[in-house]
Amino acid sequence: MLEKLFKLKERQTTVKTEVVAGVTTFMTMAYILAVNPSILSEAGMDSTAVLLATCLASFIGTAFMALFANLPFALSAGMGLNAFMAYTVVGVLGYSWQVALFAVFIEGIVFIVLSLTNVREAIFNAIPLQLKKAVSIGIGLFIAFIGLQNAGLSVDGSTLVQLVDFTENFNSSGISALLAIIGTILTAFLYVKGVKGSILIGILATWVIGIICQLTGLYVPNAELGYYSLYPALEFTDFSKLGETFGQCFNIDFEGVGIFNFIVVTFSFLFVDMFDTLGTLIGVSSKANMLDENGRLPEIKPALMADAVATAAGAVLGTSTTTTFVESSAGVMAGGKTGLSAMVTAILFLLSTLFAPIFTAIPSFATAPALIMVGFLMFSSIADLKVDEKNYTTAIPAYLCIIAMPLFYSIAEGISLGVISYVVINMMCKKWKDISPVMYVLAALFILKYIFL
């Protein structure tokens, strides 16, 4: 049955490999179960309700991806988009969280329409192959940077970012950063030695070492600094809380909400989600050699539809935009090639509604080594970018795309800068025929986004 559904032999993989990949993806994404409720609770939403909504929306989107696209990609509430909803739409603009969820729902519906009319697929196919490779490399740097931040190694400083001071708060931030380094070295060693499931083993081993440190007093929880107990809590979730957010996106009062501002908010969600998703699909697919000879992803349409359906469903359940996660690359690097990997991740998200406190006990410093290692593996694609005077008009935009992602902390901004510079540079060099009509439209839309959004 699994062979017929997911075509394991055709893609040269096994059930064991796919299961390990699915678990690995989930482990690197599990932090969202703690982070999303924390952020959206700032908008006045119940944290337990958000947790349940996040789990269920992740299950729906990832299961859709598994069954209809047969791709090893997982979905959950997008980082950045949840902060935009809580701190900008609700905090700055003063909208209720119900109105914000309605904007997310409308965005999801628009996405579904765009997916059905092949607009998003056309955008994916119009991006030049060199830029697609650049997206993969840029994502590698981006998720490595996220890993360094999650580890507590990269912190705010006089130079914008700097190395953490290990001696300050050693028993919380210091030891956590040190454990992340140990976990990264261990994961790298296991990977070099060809150990199956090395990334997953690295996550679990780092967590276990952390628990040992807490038992011996080296690690001391400090809630004020954001460092909590590493012991998994054996308790269940209050499912009745879901009623506090379910369907609330339709229980809204538009009084005081300007129609123009609402449209701007909706399109802000739309732009970021669309190009974050496209960037993730391009980058991870490129690294996993899933693109065909023309640089296209054969299963792109159902993959995009999964994202759209998950976004609309998530808004109804009570969470911000649900999108394809770049952390899916961890599962791909662990060997995931089919939807079975995604299905395993989806089931774990569903199970996490029962045992959420256990999953959320996985510390960020334990998943950070996986992100750092996967970042390296994706960055290694830079060898495929052959730069010479014959392709400067593509290589320079690719370079700008790569550096923009980590420096601007956004996959979407990297793609935006890459597309605009590609069109402008080629136009200035009179290479009109090399530019797809879709790329002209994209460049114009990105420019308008910067002007009006």
N, C-alpha and C positions, 0 to 999 in steps of 0.2 A: 504493500500500500504506500509506504513512504517513498519507495523507488518510483512508483507511478506518479505520485503527487509532486515530488521535488526533483526527479531526474538526477539522482545522486551519481550513478555510474557515468552518465553523459558528461557530468562536470568533474569527474574524477575526485570524488570525495566519499566519506563514509559517515554513518550515523554518529559514531563516536566523535569524529572530528567536528561535525556540525553542532553536536550537543555542547562540546567544550567551547566552541566559538560563541554559541548563544549565551552560555553562562558568563563567558568573559565580557561580552558586550554589556550584559546586564550589570555586572559588577562595576564596570567603569561608568555606567549611567546611574547607579543606585543613589548617588549623591543628590540627584534631582528630587528624590522623595523627601529629603530633608530641606533642601534649599528652596524649592518652589513654594511649599507652605509658609516658610519663613518670610519670603518676599511678598507674596500675595496677602498674607495676614496684615501687612503694613497698609493695605488698601481697605482693611476692615473686614476681610473674609475670614471665616473660621478655618484654622489651620488643618484640623482633622478632615473637614469636608474637602479642602483643596488637595490633601494627600490622597484621599479616595478618588477624587475626580482625575487627578494626575495618573494614578495607577490604571484606572479604567480607560481613559483616553489613550494611554500608551499601549494598552492591550489591544484596543480596537484598531488603532493605526498600524501597529506592528504586525498583527494577525492578518490584516488586509494586505500588507506588503508581502507577507510570507505566502499567502494562498493565491493571490492574483498576480503578483509580479515575480514570485519565486526568487527574491533577492535577499541577501543577508543584512538588510538595513533595519534599524530600529528607530522608533519615533517616541518622543515625549515632549513635555512642555519646554519650549525653547528658552534658553538663557539669553538675556538681553531683552527679549520680547516681554518676559514677565516683569522685568525691572521697568521697562517702558510703560507698561500698563499700570503698575503700582505707583511709581514715583513721578511719572509725567502726566499720564491721562487722568489718574485719580488725584495724585498729590499736587501737581502744578495747575492743570486745567480745571480741577475741582469737579470732575464728573463722578458719578457714583460707580461702584464696581460693576453694578448691573448693566449700566450703559456701556462700560468698557467691554464687558463680555458680549454684549449685543454687537459691538463693532467687530469683535473677533469672529462672531457667528457669520456676519455679513461677508467678512473677508473669506471665510471658508466656502460660502456659497459661490462667491465670485471665482474662487480657485477651482471649484468643481466645473463651472461653466467654461473657464479657460482651458481646463484639462480636456473636457469633452470636445472642444473646438480645435484642439491641437496647437493652441498658441504657445503653451509652455514647452511642448515638444519641439516646436519650430525654433524657439529661443535656444534650447539646448543644442540642437543640431547646427545652428548658425555660428556658434562660438568656434573660432579656429582651434585646431588640434594643439598648437603650441600653447595657447592660452589655457586650454583644458589641463595640460600637463602642469602649467604654472599654478593653477588652482590647487592641484594635488600637493605641490611643494609648499605653497602658502599655508594650506591647511595643516601640513606637518609642523611648520613653525608655530602656527596659531595654537594647536592643541598641546604642543610642547610647552608653550608659554603658560597655558592654562594649568598644565601639570605642575610647573614650577610655582605658580601661585597657590594651587591647592595644597602643595607640599609645605607652603610657608617659607620657601626658599627665596622667592622673589617678592619683595615688599616695597611699599611706598618709601620714597626717600628724597633727598635733595636733588638727585639726578633723575627724578620721576620714578625709577625702579632701582633697587639695589639688593645686595645679598643680605639676608637676615642676620642679625647679631645673635649668634648661638648662645652667648652668655646671658643675655637678657631674657628673663622668664624661661630659663633652661628647662624646667620641669614640665613646661607646656609647649610653647612655640619652638624652643630650642631643640628639645628631644624629638619633637614631631618632624622637624626639618631634617634632623640627623637620620631618623628612621626612613624617611623618604629617600635619602641618598643611599642608605644600605639596601633598601628595596630595589632601587634602580640598578645598582651594581649586581645584585642577585638576579634580577630579571634578565639583564644583559648577558650574564654568565650562562644562565639556563638556555637563552635563545641561541647564543653562539655554539653551545654544545648540542643544539638540535633537540632539546627536550620538548616533547609534545605538551602543549598547554602551558608553555613557560610563562606567558603573561598572566594567566589565571593563577598559577602557582605563586608568582611574584606578589600578586594582590593578597592572597590568603596568608602567605608566609609573613609579609610585612605586618598584616593585622595581628597575627599570632604573636610576633615579636613585640608589638605594641602592648598587647594584653599582658605579656610577661613583664614588660617595663612597668605597667601599672601595678601589677602584683608586688613588684619589688620596690615600688616607691619612686622609680626614676621618672615615670610619667604621672603627673597629678592633674586631674580634671580641673579646669578653671572656666566656669561658665561665662564670666565677665569678658574673657578674652576669646570665647568661642571654642573652647576645648572641653569636650565632654567625656564621660566614661566610655571606655572601649568595650565594656562587657555588653553582650546582646541582652536586651530586656525581654523577658518571657511574659509578654502580655498581649492581649488582643485589641483590635481596633473597634471603636464605637461606630457601627455602620449607620446608625440613625442620623449622624451628623451630615451625611450626604444631602439630606433634605434641605439643608440651609443654603445650598448653592444650586442644586439640580433645578433646571428650568428657569432660574432667576434672570437669565439673559432676556426673557420675554416679559418680565415683571419690571418695567422701566417707566420712568417719568422724564420726558424730554424737555420739561420746563427749564429754561436757562441754558439749554444745549443748542448752540447755533448749528444750523444744518451744514454750513461750510466747514466749521471746525470739526464736526462729526465726520464729514467726508475725508478731511485731511487726516484725521486719526485712523480711519479705516484704511486709507491708502498707505499710511505709514506702516501699519501692520502688514499690508499686502506686499509692499516692496521688499521689506526686510525678510519676510518669510519666503517669498518667491526665490530670491537670489541666495539666501542662506541654504535653502533646499537644493536648488540647482547646483550651487557650489559644492555641497556635500556629495551629491550624486556624481558630479563630474570628477571630483577629487578622489573619492574612494573607489569608484568604478575604474578610473584610470590606473590607480595603483594596483588594483586587483586583476587587471587585464581583462575587464569585462566589456570594454568598448570594442566595436568592430573595426575593420580596416579604415572606415571613414570617420572614426572617432565618435560613433553613435552608440547609445545604450539601447539594445533591442527592446528591453522591458520598461522603457522610460514612461510610457503612458500610464500603465497601472501603478507605477511607483509614485508618480505625481498625483494620481487620483487618491492613493492611500493617504498622502499628506493632506490633501484637501478635505477628505472625509473625516480624518482624525481631528482637524482643526474645528470643523463645524460641530462634531460630536463632543469635543472637549469643552467648547463654549457652553453647550447645553448642560453638560455635567458640572461645570464650574471651574474651569482652569483656562489660563491664557493660551495663546497659539501653540498648537502641537505641530512639531516639525521633525524632519529627519535629522538624527543626531550624528555629528561628526565622530562621536565615540564608537560608532558602528565600525570604524576602521580597526579598532582593537580586535573585534571578532573576526574581521576579514584577515587581519594579520595572523590570527590564531588558526586560520585555515577555512573559515566559513565561506561557502560559495553558493549556497542555495537558500531558499526560503525556510528550510528546516531550522537553520540557525536562528532566523528571525522569530520563528514560531516558539522556539525554546525561550527566547527573551520575552516574548509576549506572555507566555504561560507564567514566567517568573514574576512579571509585573502584576498579573492577576492574583497569584499566590501572595504577593506582597501586601495585598489588601488585608490578609489574615494575620500576617506576621511582619507588618511594617516596622515595628520597633527593632526587630532583629536586623533587617536589611539596612535600616538607617543608622545602625551602630557601626557600619563599615566606615572608618575614618577617611577623610580626603587624602591624608598622607599615604594611605595604603593603595589608593587608586592612582595617585599621582605618578608613580613609577611606570605604570602601564601607559599613561598618556605621553610621558616623556619618551618612552621606548617606541611607541607607535609613531610619534612625531619624527623620530629619526628614520624609521622605515619609510615613511611617506616622503621625507625630505630627500631620501636617496634617489628619488626620481629625477633629481636635478641633472643627473648624468645623461638623461634623454634630451635635455635642452641644448642642442648644438648651436652655439652662437658664433656667427661670423658676419662679415659685411653684407652677405647676400640676404640675411634675414633679420637685420636690425629692426626693421619696421614691425616685426612681430616679437622679437626678443626683448626690446625695451619695454613695450607694454606688459609682457610676461613678467619682467623684473619688477615693474611697478605694482603689478597685481600681487606678487609674492610678498614684498615688504609691507604692503598696505594692510594685509590681514592681521598680522600680530601687532603692528604699530597702532592701527586704528581699532583693534580688538573687534573685528567684524569680517566675516567671510563676504558678506554682501558689499561692503565698501571696497574690498579687494577686487571683486569682479567689476564693480562700477568704475573704478579707476583704470582697470585693465581695458575695459571696453571703450571708454571715452578716449584714452590715449591711443589705442589701436586705430580707431576711426580717424582721429585728428592727424596723427603722424602719417598714416597712409594717404590721407587726402593731401597733405602738404607735399608729400613725395610724388603726387599725381598717380598713385596706384589705385585709381577708382575701381577698376575691374576686380581687384582683390577683395573688395569689401562687399559682404552680403547685404542686401537691402534691409534685412532684419537687424543687422548690426548698426545701420544708420538710425533706425527707429529706437533701438536700445540706448544708443549714445544720447539721442535727443531727450528721451525719457529720464535718463539719469541726470542730465544737466538741469532739466525742469524740476526734478526732485530736490536738487540742491538749492534751487532758487525759491521754491514754494514750500518745501517740507523741512 
